[in-house]
Amino acid sequence: MAESVEKNMISLKKSAEDKQQFIDDLAHEMKTPITSVIGYSEYLKNTNSSKENQIIALEHLSDSMHRLQNLSSQLLKLTLLREEEVEFKRIEAAHLLDELSATMKPSLDTRNIKLLTEATLEYIVGDEALLLSLLTNLVENAARASKSGDCVTVRVYKGGSAVIEVEDCGIGMEQEEIEKITAPFYRIDKSRSRQFGGVGLGMSIVSRIAALHNARLEIKSEKGKGTVVRIIFTTL
């Protein structure tokens, strides 16, 4: 009984530490754009600033507000996923990948990154909206890790059970980074992530959606050679 109490105490302590870490990270993520908004707002009150400098200040204001908007949107999505009930249906794999291609095309075209898709499995079972969100986050992460002219490949196939796979040939990760990648606000390359609007919640969302589908998340990566992320379902 004493051992059970001790385990519960350890679990509660870890939970409290995780929550505090989340709060600290959230405060840190919000600090930079809020500081920028306040600073450039004060600057714009100065009527002596030139028209050119005012335009530059407004661009920085817009960037900061979009970053806060993205952060709030991702946080809301992550919160809602904690209470989400998955509506399992048969989804045509080819249709899902077509939807993904259409969704990601504007963003990938801007970065000159090509999306390749391949479906050798006729269908998978799950929630189409959630799986599209999962794939969007994975492809977005792969694109951030890639350079102009690279390809990101998405496959749906049977590997004992249904498997969704996203592969890139980007910057890759060390093992210790892989172990942290699903933690909220964790980013491998902060400068590249912020450049394209990332807030470090994408893999947390991916992990949660996989769990809702009783699927296993598997990540294999090598520094400088790219990353493969697999969502391995328990059934077809």
C-alpha positions as CSV (number, residue, x, y, z in Angstrom):
1,M,0.0,0.0,0.0
2,A,2.9,2.3,0.9
3,E,4.4,1.6,-2.6
4,S,1.1,2.4,-4.3
5,V,0.8,5.7,-2.4
6,E,4.4,6.6,-3.4
7,K,3.7,5.8,-7.1
8,N,0.6,8.0,-7.0
9,M,2.6,10.8,-5.4
10,I,5.3,10.6,-8.0
11,S,2.6,10.6,-10.8
12,L,0.9,13.6,-9.3
13,K,4.3,15.4,-9.0
14,K,5.1,14.7,-12.6
15,S,1.7,15.9,-13.8
16,A,2.1,19.1,-11.8
17,E,5.6,19.6,-13.3
18,D,4.3,19.0,-16.8
19,K,1.5,21.5,-16.3
20,Q,3.9,24.1,-15.0
21,Q,6.2,23.5,-17.9
22,F,3.4,24.0,-20.3
23,I,2.4,27.3,-18.6
24,D,6.0,28.5,-18.6
25,D,6.4,27.6,-22.3
26,L,3.1,29.3,-23.2
27,A,4.1,32.5,-21.4
28,H,7.5,32.4,-23.2
29,E,5.8,31.9,-26.6
30,M,3.4,34.8,-26.0
31,K,6.1,37.2,-24.7
32,T,7.9,37.9,-27.9
33,P,4.9,38.8,-30.1
34,I,3.2,40.8,-27.3
35,T,6.4,42.7,-26.7
36,S,6.6,43.4,-30.5
37,V,2.9,44.6,-30.6
38,I,3.4,46.9,-27.6
39,G,6.7,48.3,-29.0
40,Y,5.6,49.0,-32.5
41,S,2.2,50.4,-31.3
42,E,4.2,52.9,-29.2
43,Y,6.4,53.7,-32.1
44,L,3.4,54.4,-34.4
45,K,2.2,57.0,-31.9
46,N,5.2,59.0,-32.8
47,T,3.9,61.3,-35.6
48,N,7.5,62.2,-36.5
49,S,8.2,58.8,-38.0
50,S,8.4,58.6,-41.8
51,K,5.8,56.9,-43.9
52,E,8.3,54.2,-44.9
53,N,9.1,53.4,-41.2
54,Q,5.4,53.4,-40.4
55,I,4.8,50.8,-43.0
56,I,7.7,48.7,-41.7
57,A,6.2,49.0,-38.2
58,L,2.8,47.9,-39.4
59,E,4.3,44.9,-41.1
60,H,5.9,43.8,-37.8
61,L,2.6,44.4,-36.0
62,S,0.8,42.3,-38.6
63,D,3.3,39.4,-38.3
64,S,3.1,39.4,-34.5
65,M,-0.7,39.4,-34.5
66,H,-0.8,36.5,-37.0
67,R,1.6,34.6,-34.7
68,L,-0.7,35.2,-31.7
69,Q,-3.7,34.2,-33.8
70,N,-1.9,30.9,-34.9
71,L,-0.9,30.2,-31.3
72,S,-4.5,30.6,-30.0
73,S,-5.9,28.5,-32.9
74,Q,-3.4,25.7,-32.2
75,L,-4.0,25.8,-28.5
76,L,-7.8,25.6,-29.0
77,K,-7.4,22.7,-31.3
78,L,-5.2,20.8,-28.8
79,T,-7.7,21.5,-26.0
80,L,-10.7,20.3,-28.1
81,L,-8.8,17.1,-29.0
82,R,-8.8,16.1,-25.3
83,E,-12.6,15.8,-25.5
84,E,-12.9,14.6,-29.1
85,E,-14.9,11.5,-29.9
86,V,-13.7,10.0,-33.1
87,E,-16.3,9.1,-35.7
88,F,-14.8,6.0,-37.4
89,K,-15.7,5.7,-41.1
90,R,-14.1,4.1,-44.1
91,I,-12.0,6.8,-45.9
92,E,-10.7,6.3,-49.4
93,A,-7.0,6.7,-49.1
94,A,-6.6,8.3,-52.5
95,H,-9.3,10.8,-51.7
96,L,-7.6,11.7,-48.4
97,L,-4.3,12.3,-50.2
98,D,-6.0,14.4,-52.9
99,E,-7.5,16.6,-50.1
100,L,-4.1,16.9,-48.5
101,S,-2.4,17.9,-51.8
102,A,-5.1,20.6,-52.4
103,T,-4.7,21.9,-48.9
104,M,-0.9,22.1,-48.9
105,K,-0.3,23.3,-52.4
106,P,-0.3,27.1,-51.8
107,S,2.1,26.8,-48.9
108,L,4.4,24.3,-50.6
109,D,4.5,26.2,-53.9
110,T,5.7,29.3,-52.0
111,R,8.7,27.3,-50.7
112,N,9.3,25.4,-54.0
113,I,8.7,22.0,-52.3
114,K,6.9,19.2,-54.1
115,L,4.4,16.9,-52.4
116,L,4.4,13.3,-53.7
117,T,1.6,11.0,-52.7
118,E,1.1,7.2,-53.0
119,A,-1.8,5.1,-51.9
120,T,-1.6,1.3,-52.3
121,L,-4.3,0.7,-49.7
122,E,-7.9,1.3,-50.9
123,Y,-9.2,2.7,-47.6
124,I,-8.4,3.3,-43.9
125,V,-10.8,3.6,-41.0
126,G,-10.9,6.8,-39.0
127,D,-12.1,10.4,-38.7
128,E,-11.3,12.1,-42.1
129,A,-11.1,15.7,-40.7
130,L,-8.8,14.6,-37.9
131,L,-6.6,12.5,-40.2
132,L,-6.3,15.4,-42.6
133,S,-5.3,17.7,-39.8
134,L,-2.7,15.1,-38.7
135,L,-1.3,14.9,-42.3
136,T,-1.3,18.6,-42.7
137,N,0.8,19.1,-39.5
138,L,3.2,16.3,-40.6
139,V,3.7,17.7,-44.1
140,E,4.1,21.2,-42.7
141,N,6.8,20.0,-40.3
142,A,8.5,18.1,-43.2
143,A,8.4,21.3,-45.3
144,R,10.0,23.3,-42.6
145,A,12.8,20.8,-42.3
146,S,13.4,20.9,-46.1
147,K,15.0,23.3,-48.5
148,S,13.8,24.7,-51.8
149,G,13.6,22.0,-54.5
150,D,13.1,19.1,-52.0
151,C,10.2,16.6,-52.0
152,V,8.0,15.4,-49.2
153,T,6.4,12.0,-49.8
154,V,3.2,10.7,-48.2
155,R,2.2,7.1,-48.5
156,V,-0.7,5.0,-47.3
157,Y,-0.1,1.3,-47.4
158,K,-0.6,-2.0,-45.6
159,G,2.2,-3.0,-43.3
160,G,0.5,-5.7,-41.3
161,S,-2.1,-3.1,-40.6
162,A,-2.8,0.3,-42.2
163,V,0.1,2.7,-42.2
164,I,0.3,6.4,-43.0
165,E,3.9,7.5,-43.7
166,V,5.4,11.0,-44.2
167,E,9.0,11.1,-45.4
168,D,11.4,14.0,-46.1
169,C,15.0,14.4,-46.9
170,G,15.5,17.5,-44.7
171,I,17.7,18.4,-41.7
172,G,16.8,15.4,-39.6
173,M,17.0,14.9,-35.8
174,E,19.1,13.4,-33.1
175,Q,17.6,10.6,-31.0
176,E,17.2,13.0,-28.0
177,E,15.3,15.4,-30.2
178,I,12.9,12.6,-31.4
179,E,12.1,11.8,-27.7
180,K,11.0,15.4,-27.1
181,I,9.3,16.1,-30.4
182,T,5.7,15.5,-29.2
183,A,6.1,17.8,-26.2
184,P,4.1,21.1,-26.5
185,F,6.2,24.0,-27.9
186,Y,9.2,21.9,-28.6
187,R,10.9,22.9,-31.9
188,I,14.0,21.5,-33.6
189,D,14.9,24.7,-35.5
190,K,13.2,27.7,-33.9
191,S,14.3,30.2,-36.5
192,R,12.8,28.1,-39.5
193,S,9.7,27.3,-37.5
194,R,8.9,30.9,-36.6
195,Q,9.8,32.0,-40.2
196,F,6.8,29.9,-41.4
197,G,4.5,30.6,-38.5
198,G,5.2,27.5,-36.4
199,V,4.4,27.5,-32.7
200,G,5.6,24.1,-31.7
201,L,2.2,22.4,-31.2
202,G,1.9,20.5,-34.4
203,M,3.5,17.2,-33.2
204,S,1.4,17.4,-29.9
205,I,-1.7,17.5,-32.1
206,V,-0.4,14.6,-34.3
207,S,0.3,12.5,-31.2
208,R,-3.2,13.2,-29.8
209,I,-5.0,12.4,-33.1
210,A,-3.0,9.1,-33.4
211,A,-4.0,8.2,-29.8
212,L,-7.6,8.9,-30.6
213,H,-7.3,6.4,-33.5
214,N,-5.6,3.8,-31.2
215,A,-2.6,4.2,-33.6
216,R,1.1,4.1,-32.8
217,L,3.4,7.0,-33.7
218,E,6.8,6.0,-34.9
219,I,9.6,8.4,-35.8
220,K,12.8,7.5,-37.4
221,S,15.4,10.2,-38.3
222,E,19.0,10.8,-39.0
223,K,20.7,14.2,-38.7
224,G,21.3,15.7,-42.1
225,K,19.4,12.9,-44.0
226,G,15.8,13.4,-43.2
227,T,12.9,12.0,-41.2
228,V,10.2,9.3,-41.6
229,V,7.1,9.5,-39.5
230,R,4.7,6.6,-39.4
231,I,1.2,6.4,-38.0
232,I,0.6,2.6,-37.5
233,F,-3.0,1.6,-37.0
234,T,-4.1,-1.4,-35.0
235,T,-6.4,-2.6,-37.8
236,L,-7.0,-1.9,-41.5
